[in-house]
Amino acid sequence: MRESPFGFHYDRSDLRPIRALMFCLYAAQLLGAIAGYYGLEAPKAFDRLWTGAVLASLPGYLAGCVVQYLLRAQRFAEHGRMIARIGLIATFLSVLGLSMHLNR
């Protein structure tokens, strides 16, 4: 990951070393979107899909960390900053989705 003067710059190639984590995160978000579409009550389909996907972000991240650790534990030391930032984004999205869902 290259750092910019703004503190954060990356491209898709920076995600290759943590592919297992990202795959678990994307899979959880897809499953969450499907579950949200059929299980959540919202007037619009997009709201159900989006809420389901973001609610699944944090559990998907945590499961991805476990899988990544089991497959290649050394990646945490090498790419810790990227993993932490992805975790912050997943946490933010899940909290935002939960607060929006509870305020309906």
C-alpha positions as CSV (number, residue, x, y, z in Angstrom):
1,M,0.0,0.0,0.0
2,R,1.4,3.4,-1.0
3,E,0.8,6.3,1.3
4,S,-0.2,9.6,-0.1
5,P,0.0,13.1,1.6
6,F,-3.7,12.5,2.4
7,G,-2.8,9.5,4.5
8,F,-4.5,6.8,2.4
9,H,-4.1,5.6,-1.2
10,Y,-4.6,2.1,-2.5
11,D,-5.7,0.2,-5.6
12,R,-7.1,-3.3,-6.1
13,S,-3.6,-4.9,-6.2
14,D,-3.2,-3.9,-2.5
15,L,-6.0,-6.3,-1.7
16,R,-4.5,-9.4,-3.3
17,P,-2.4,-10.3,-0.2
18,I,-5.5,-10.4,2.0
19,R,-7.7,-12.1,-0.6
20,A,-9.2,-14.6,1.9
21,L,-10.4,-11.8,4.2
22,M,-11.9,-9.9,1.3
23,F,-13.6,-12.9,-0.2
24,C,-15.3,-13.7,3.2
25,L,-16.3,-10.1,3.6
26,Y,-17.9,-9.9,0.1
27,A,-19.6,-13.3,0.5
28,A,-21.1,-12.2,3.9
29,Q,-22.3,-9.0,2.3
30,L,-23.9,-10.9,-0.5
31,L,-25.6,-13.3,1.8
32,G,-26.7,-10.4,4.1
33,A,-28.2,-8.6,1.1
34,I,-30.2,-11.7,0.2
35,A,-31.3,-12.2,3.8
36,G,-32.2,-8.6,4.1
37,Y,-34.2,-8.6,0.9
38,Y,-36.4,-11.5,2.1
39,G,-36.2,-10.9,5.9
40,L,-36.3,-7.2,6.6
41,E,-39.3,-4.9,6.4
42,A,-38.7,-1.8,4.3
43,P,-40.8,-0.1,1.7
44,K,-38.1,-0.3,-1.1
45,A,-36.1,-3.3,-2.2
46,F,-32.9,-1.3,-2.3
47,D,-33.3,-0.4,1.4
48,R,-33.7,-4.1,2.3
49,L,-30.7,-5.1,0.2
50,W,-28.4,-2.3,1.4
51,T,-29.4,-2.8,5.1
52,G,-28.8,-6.5,4.9
53,A,-25.4,-6.1,3.3
54,V,-24.1,-3.5,5.7
55,L,-25.4,-5.4,8.7
56,A,-23.3,-8.4,7.5
57,S,-20.2,-6.4,7.0
58,L,-18.8,-6.6,10.6
59,P,-19.5,-10.4,11.0
60,G,-18.0,-11.0,7.5
61,Y,-14.9,-9.0,8.4
62,L,-14.5,-11.0,11.7
63,A,-15.0,-14.3,9.9
64,G,-12.5,-13.1,7.2
65,C,-9.9,-12.3,9.8
66,V,-10.2,-15.8,11.2
67,V,-9.9,-17.4,7.7
68,Q,-7.0,-15.1,6.8
69,Y,-5.2,-16.0,10.1
70,L,-5.7,-19.7,9.5
71,L,-4.4,-19.5,5.9
72,R,-1.6,-16.9,6.2
73,A,-1.1,-15.4,9.6
74,Q,2.0,-13.4,8.5
75,R,-0.2,-11.1,6.4
76,F,-1.5,-9.4,9.6
77,A,2.0,-8.1,10.3
78,E,2.7,-7.2,6.6
79,H,-0.6,-5.6,5.9
80,G,-1.9,-4.6,9.3
81,R,-2.8,-1.0,8.3
82,M,-5.0,-2.1,5.4
83,I,-6.7,-4.8,7.5
84,A,-7.4,-2.3,10.3
85,R,-8.8,0.2,7.8
86,I,-11.1,-2.4,6.3
87,G,-12.2,-3.3,9.8
88,L,-13.0,0.3,10.6
89,I,-15.0,0.6,7.4
90,A,-16.9,-2.6,8.2
91,T,-17.7,-1.4,11.7
92,F,-18.8,2.0,10.5
93,L,-21.1,0.4,7.9
94,S,-22.6,-2.1,10.4
95,V,-23.3,0.6,13.0
96,L,-24.8,2.9,10.4
97,G,-27.0,0.1,9.0
98,L,-28.1,-0.9,12.5
99,S,-29.0,2.6,13.5
100,M,-31.0,3.2,10.3
101,H,-32.8,-0.2,10.8
102,L,-33.7,0.6,14.4
103,N,-35.0,4.1,13.5
104,R,-37.6,2.9,11.1
